[in-house]
Amino acid sequence: MSDLVLLVQIASTCLLTGLIWTIQVVHYPLFAAVGAETFVDYQADHARRITTVVGPLMLIEASTAIALVAFRPSVLPDWIPWTGLALVMMIWLSTIILQVPCHARLALVFDPDVHRRLVRSNWIRTFAWTARTALLLWAGWLAFSA
């Protein structure tokens, strides 16, 4: 059971890390090029489509992060799943407190200041997911090479 939880945790986090880097470096910066007259519709489409991809993965990641605390492979130190869970909490808090309000404002009208705030604040999630990937790949190496 603990190996399966770890594998699902690694897979979901790696997928989300690749996705967040694409969003951070490609997608969010291109918001500025959409044009004011079509941006609101574009933002609505973005929110709907990205949620269908990110939502289930984030739920899987969060639930397996909690499960990994409870069902930790015995070769892993306690701090690894707890650190991973803390990073998930950081990602969720950043999403709720910083990115969702930016998207809500951008859903009304393109605002360059809000757009900049979205791009800058999203680095929190980008770095947190990258740290989770490194942590979990190391945990996987410890667990599966033992």
C-alpha positions, 0 to 999 in steps of 0.5 A: 500500500505505501509503495502505491501511495508513493508512486501515485504521489510521484506521478501526480506531482511530476505531472503538476510540476511540468504543467506549472512550468508550462503555465509559468513560462509560456501560458501566463506571460502570453495572457498579455498578448491576447488583446483587451477585446477578447481577453475576458472570453479567453480568461473564462475558457482558460479557467474552465479548461485548466480546472479540468486538468489541474483540479483532479491532479491537485486532489489526487496529489493532496490526498496521496500527500496525506496518505503518505504521512499515514502510510509511509514506506518504512525506509523513508524518514518521517520528515519527508512526507511531512515536508511534502504535505507542507509544500502541498499546503503552501501550493493550495494556500498560494492558489486560494489567496493569491492566484484565484483572486488575480484570475477573478479580477482578470475575468472582468477585464485585462489589467496589466498590474493584476497580470504581473501580480499573477505571474510573479505570485505564481513563482511560489507554486512553481518553486513549491512543486519543483521542490516536491518533485525533487523530494519525491524523486529522492523518496522514490529512490530511497524506497525502491532501491532499498 
